[in-house]
Amino acid sequence: MSISRRGLLLGFSALLAGCADTGSLARLNYAALPDERFPLPAVPLDQIEPELRRQEVAYVSATAPGTIVVDTPARRLYYVLDNGRAMRYGIGVGREGYALAGNAYIGRKAEWPSWTPTPNMIRRDPGRNLKYAGGLPGGPNNPLGARAIYLYRNGNDTMFRIHGTNQPRSIGHAMSSGCVRMLNHDVVDLYGRVKAGGQVVVLQASA
């Protein structure tokens, strides 16, 4: 079957329009957030690989809508929606040996949270963390970023969090102390979707 020149041009125009729409959505998703307690500047898109940018995708899962699925090996987090869809985010994950696996739930969440290093973190790197043993107030230099979602099991804090970061280039890598880090703009978006008590599933690579 031959394709007419007009049909080819129309198809090419539609492709360009789709690309433009995708770029416009990305710019909107990562535009400045001036109304935050600590205003967030726009994230330069060249700092975020296209496949790591927030977007709604097809997603088949046995988990109920409202569940967070952390796919650690793929460096992706999914917030499950209805009708076989999910909001997908790029994430940074913990180094090998510093990771949560299995089921948990959201015990609490906080905006611009304070941060206190765990005793293990202080033991591993006292030069860096001991000075924060009394806690570091929330703000643009806080390692938890703009939001934190605290993961619990059986009423106990697992000490793992889903939180923001001011280091966009860390997304897509395994470099944190076990927690799941997101771009501040993305964790603000996820925070607005989830509720305390919501389920979280953390997937790790098969042994």
Residue pairs with C-beta under 8 A, 6 or more apart in sequence:
23 45
25 55
26 45
26 48
26 50
26 53
27 42
27 45
29 53
29 54
29 185
29 189
30 42
30 43
30 45
30 48
30 53
30 183
30 185
31 42
32 39
32 40
32 41
32 42
33 39
33 40
33 185
33 188
34 40
36 112
36 146
36 188
37 111
37 112
37 138
38 112
38 138
38 139
38 140
38 146
40 146
40 184
40 185
40 188
43 168
43 183
43 184
43 185
44 168
45 53
47 168
47 169
48 90
48 168
48 171
48 183
49 90
49 172
51 90
52 75
52 89
52 90
52 171
52 172
53 90
54 87
54 88
54 89
54 90
54 183
54 185
54 186
54 189
55 87
55 88
56 81
56 85
56 86
56 87
56 88
57 85
57 86
57 87
57 88
58 84
58 85
58 86
59 78
59 80
59 81
59 84
59 85
59 86
59 88
60 84
61 67
61 69
61 78
61 80
61 86
63 69
63 80
63 199
63 201
64 80
64 199
65 80
65 81
65 82
66 79
66 80
66 194
66 195
66 198
66 199
67 79
67 80
67 198
67 199
67 200
67 201
68 77
68 78
68 79
68 80
68 106
68 149
68 162
68 190
68 194
68 198
68 199
68 200
68 201
69 77
69 78
69 80
69 86
69 200
69 201
69 203
70 77
70 91
70 93
70 162
70 180
70 200
70 201
70 202
70 203
71 77
71 78
71 203
72 93
72 94
72 99
72 101
72 202
72 203
72 204
72 205
73 203
73 204
73 205
75 90
75 91
75 92
75 93
75 171
75 172
75 173
75 174
76 88
76 89
76 90
76 91
77 88
77 89
77 90
77 91
77 162
77 180
77 182
77 190
78 86
78 87
78 88
78 89
79 86
79 87
79 89
79 190
79 193
79 194
80 86
81 87
87 189
87 190
87 193
89 182
89 183
89 186
89 189
89 190
90 171
90 172
90 182
90 183
90 186
91 171
91 172
91 180
91 181
91 182
92 165
92 170
92 171
92 172
92 173
92 174
92 175
92 176
92 180
92 181
92 182
93 99
93 173
93 174
93 176
93 180
93 181
94 100
94 174
94 176
94 177
94 178
94 179
94 180
95 174
95 175
95 176
95 177
95 178
96 174
98 176
98 177
98 178
99 178
99 202
99 204
100 151
100 158
100 160
100 178
100 202
101 202
101 203
101 204
102 201
102 202
103 153
103 199
103 200
103 201
103 202
104 151
104 152
104 153
104 158
104 160
104 199
104 200
104 201
104 202
105 151
105 152
105 153
105 197
105 198
105 199
105 200
106 149
106 150
106 151
106 152
106 194
106 195
106 196
106 197
106 198
106 200
107 150
107 151
107 152
107 157
107 196
108 150
108 152
108 196
109 147
109 148
109 149
109 150
109 191
109 194
109 196
110 138
110 147
110 148
110 150
111 138
111 146
111 147
111 191
112 138
112 139
112 142
112 146
112 147
113 138
113 142
113 144
113 147
113 148
113 163
114 135
114 136
114 137
114 138
114 142
114 144
115 132
115 135
115 136
115 138
115 142
115 143
115 144
116 132
116 133
116 134
116 135
116 136
117 129
117 132
117 133
118 159
121 129
121 177
122 129
122 130
122 133
136 142
136 143
138 144
140 166
141 166
143 163
143 165
144 161
144 163
144 164
145 163
145 164
145 165
145 166
145 181
145 182
145 184
145 187
146 164
146 184
146 187
146 188
147 163
147 164
147 184
147 187
147 188
147 190
147 191
148 161
148 162
148 163
148 164
148 187
149 161
149 162
149 163
149 187
149 190
149 191
149 194
150 157
150 161
151 157
151 158
151 160
151 161
151 162
151 200
152 158
159 178
160 178
160 179
160 180
161 179
161 180
162 179
162 180
162 181
162 182
162 187
162 190
162 200
163 179
163 180
163 181
163 182
163 187
164 181
164 182
164 183
164 184
164 186
164 187
164 188
165 171
165 181
165 182
165 183
165 184
166 184
167 181
168 183
170 176
170 181
171 181
171 182
171 183
182 190
